[in-house]
Amino acid sequence: MGLNTKKLNWGRHLTVLLATAIIFAGGFYLSNIIIEKKISAVTKLQQGLSIDILSLETQFSILEQAPCKNLNESTLTKELFDISQKLESVGNTLGQNNQDFLMLKKYYSILEIKHWLLLKKTAKECKMNLVSIVYLYGDKKTCPSCEDQGFILTTLREKYPFLRIYSFDYNLALAPLDTIKSIYKLKPELPILIVNDDEMYGIKTKEELEEILSQYISLAKLEEKATTTPSNSSGQAKATTTKAVK
């Protein structure tokens, strides 16, 4: 009787072991499938993002040759915003320190700078009363208030469709960004806002920013819901953002 019991116990152990192995193998196989699909989705997203960035860069070159009366960069601004959302998705999937993500982030930051310079050139040469905000942020560790500042800027972007907002990671290793920091003699006291050419340090409330903006342009004009950028001083199109401005 004791021998039969031992055989029965061994049989149960083997059954449990076999079932466990099957479950583990099935889980491992399913996990591999999920990971492969995730990698495939990210790869497609990266490829699509690279094409979008190349297309956008070409549009910059075209717009730089456009006369003031035909200048319309509202579509370009919207595409910048759409790309920033895709970039955020890649960052959330790969991680903020992933090298592929950082490379795309640098390229996108360069496009933002080019768009900002195009806007400044347009304002000067076409005598347009435009206003922009350059926002430099850091991570939660280096700048606990940056996330709040980002949400405030998002609120402004939604309220004033003609406001341009360009946001940059202050610690991103990028030569053009270093040049901006050098020209404006910026101190590493985040968050930093550059409204037109005036730099400001520390978090600003929505009310404070509205008061600052009103010194440059009528807020009523910034609220206009136009779909094109006029050739006079009536305003701008949808704002450009990055991850920090959600």
DATAHU-V964434 format. One record per residue. N is the residue number from 0. RES is the residue in one letter. PHI is phi in degrees with one decimal (999 if undefined). Layout:
# DATAHU-V964434
N;RES;PHI
N;RES;PHI
This chain:
# DATAHU-V964434
0;M;999
1;G;-65.3
2;L;-66.3
3;N;-63.8
4;T;-64.7
5;K;-63.3
6;K;-61.7
7;L;-64.1
8;N;-63.4
9;W;-62.0
10;G;-63.4
11;R;-65.5
12;H;-60.9
13;L;-65.0
14;T;-63.7
15;V;-63.0
16;L;-63.4
17;L;-64.6
18;A;-63.5
19;T;-63.0
20;A;-63.4
21;I;-64.9
22;I;-63.7
23;F;-64.3
24;A;-64.0
25;G;-63.3
26;G;-64.3
27;F;-63.7
28;Y;-64.5
29;L;-64.2
30;S;-62.5
31;N;-63.7
32;I;-61.9
33;I;-62.5
34;I;-63.5
35;E;-63.1
36;K;-66.3
37;K;-65.3
38;I;-62.9
39;S;-62.0
40;A;-65.0
41;V;-65.3
42;T;-60.6
43;K;-63.6
44;L;-65.2
45;Q;-63.9
46;Q;-64.0
47;G;-62.8
48;L;-65.2
49;S;-62.1
50;I;-65.5
51;D;-59.8
52;I;-65.5
53;L;-63.3
54;S;-61.4
55;L;-64.7
56;E;-62.4
57;T;-64.5
58;Q;-64.1
59;F;-57.4
60;S;-61.3
61;I;-67.8
62;L;-65.2
63;E;-64.5
64;Q;-97.6
65;A;-78.1
66;P;-68.8
67;C;-56.3
68;K;-69.5
69;N;-107.7
70;L;-72.9
71;N;-147.2
72;E;-106.4
73;S;-65.3
74;T;-64.4
75;L;-61.0
76;T;-63.4
77;K;-64.2
78;E;-65.3
79;L;-59.2
80;F;-63.8
81;D;-62.2
82;I;-65.1
83;S;-62.7
84;Q;-69.0
85;K;-65.0
86;L;-62.6
87;E;-62.0
88;S;-63.2
89;V;-63.5
90;G;-62.6
91;N;-68.1
92;T;-81.8
93;L;-85.7
94;G;105.0
95;Q;-66.4
96;N;-101.9
97;N;-65.4
98;Q;-64.4
99;D;-64.1
100;F;-64.4
101;L;-62.4
102;M;-64.2
103;L;-65.0
104;K;-63.7
105;K;-65.1
106;Y;-62.8
107;Y;-63.5
108;S;-62.5
109;I;-63.5
110;L;-63.3
111;E;-61.0
112;I;-63.5
113;K;-63.2
114;H;-66.0
115;W;-62.1
116;L;-65.5
117;L;-62.6
118;L;-64.5
119;K;-64.9
120;K;-64.7
121;T;-62.2
122;A;-59.4
123;K;-76.9
124;E;-76.5
125;C;-99.8
126;K;52.2
127;M;-104.6
128;N;-86.7
129;L;-108.5
130;V;-139.4
131;S;-138.2
132;I;-124.4
133;V;-100.6
134;Y;-116.6
135;L;-109.3
136;Y;-127.9
137;G;-135.2
138;D;-77.1
139;K;-61.9
140;K;-71.4
141;T;-87.7
142;C;-148.2
143;P;-60.3
144;S;-91.0
145;C;-64.7
146;E;-62.0
147;D;-63.0
148;Q;-62.9
149;G;-62.0
150;F;-64.6
151;I;-63.5
152;L;-66.3
153;T;-62.0
154;T;-59.8
155;L;-64.7
156;R;-60.4
157;E;-71.2
158;K;-78.6
159;Y;-118.6
160;P;-59.7
161;F;-90.6
162;L;-85.7
163;R;-101.2
164;I;-126.8
165;Y;-118.5
166;S;-116.2
167;F;-135.7
168;D;-74.0
169;Y;-57.2
170;N;-93.5
171;L;-70.5
172;A;-76.6
173;L;-147.5
174;A;-57.9
175;P;-60.8
176;L;-68.4
177;D;-61.9
178;T;-65.8
179;I;-61.5
180;K;-62.5
181;S;-72.5
182;I;-60.4
183;Y;-89.3
184;K;51.2
185;L;-74.9
186;K;-96.2
187;P;-76.3
188;E;-115.5
189;L;-85.5
190;P;-77.1
191;I;-122.8
192;L;-122.6
193;I;-117.1
194;V;-96.7
195;N;55.3
196;D;-120.4
197;D;-105.2
198;E;-88.9
199;M;-139.1
200;Y;-114.2
201;G;88.3
202;I;-66.0
203;K;-119.1
204;T;-74.4
205;K;-59.3
206;E;-65.3
207;E;-64.0
208;L;-68.1
209;E;-63.5
210;E;-65.1
211;I;-65.7
212;L;-62.8
213;S;-64.4
214;Q;-76.6
215;Y;-107.3
216;I;-157.0
217;S;-67.8
218;L;-64.9
219;A;-62.4
220;K;-70.0
221;L;-68.2
222;E;-86.8
223;E;-59.5
224;K;-99.6
225;A;-66.4
226;T;-103.2
227;T;-127.6
228;T;-95.9
229;P;-66.3
230;S;-89.5
231;N;-111.8
232;S;-98.7
233;S;-81.9
234;G;137.6
235;Q;-137.4
236;A;-98.7
237;K;-58.7
238;A;-72.1
239;T;-99.7
240;T;-135.8
241;T;-129.2
242;K;-55.6
243;A;-69.5
244;V;-109.4
245;K;-99.0
